[in-house]
């Protein structure tokens, strides 16, 4: 239900942009990086947009970086956005 609510809210935000919005919701059990890369491949994405927590240094090394991993392995452009 939480996922459906999040998708509905995202649709409200994106609707005025004219972007094509998929009506399907998938529950995927793989790792985050693998899911994002597989979905981008399946959609034939031209670009992947990701948010970032802005971690750096030892904290980033200990936790890993999904966005960095995706940027290195994606078949398309990757835009990583960090909160100011």
Beta strands, then each sheet from edge to edge (+ up, - down):
strand 1: 47-52
strand 2: 77-82
sheet 1: 1+ 2+
end
